[in-house]
């Protein structure tokens, strides 16, 4: 199986990249426990920023960008993580997904996540990220993960689930969806059986 994580962080080191790595490892670990071999690829959009801008202007992706787009469209599962800017996903994040064929993510399991300085922006997951991938007809994992600055190193309490627990839960759900979808399935495949099996999944 191929799991691709797209991280739209701009700094180095980046909490956005760290969250992408932890989510990918959580899903990989769950799939490994089920006997699946998983290859993880992380795409950092910061390294593709100029290529993305050129593609938007010319309509032609440079080789490195074309390779990244191909990896996303061929992946068995996708993790998409963005920093929050002006209460939404970053412009770089949106510009990259604007270059993806509208049908390329149909039926693909997608785990959405975001990072920000304050928990007040956590609703970006539901009012921006989830609608974006629903529009692209992806199958969005029920648990979306938001990491504010204070979440790092916090295990939560009896009232609030900590970041590590949310990462593990999202990883389990992602693994369940990836294990259900036929390996290497594309949007051109008949997804009827996949949708039927998906409706039978339980995430509790």
Beta strands, then each sheet from edge to edge (+ up, - down):
strand 1: 2-7
strand 2: 39-44
strand 3: 77-85
strand 4: 88-89
strand 5: 109-116
strand 6: 139-140
strand 7: 145-148
sheet 1: 2+ 1+ 3+ 4-
sheet 2: 2+ 1+ 3+ 5+ 6+
sheet 3: 2+ 1+ 3+ 5+ 7+
end
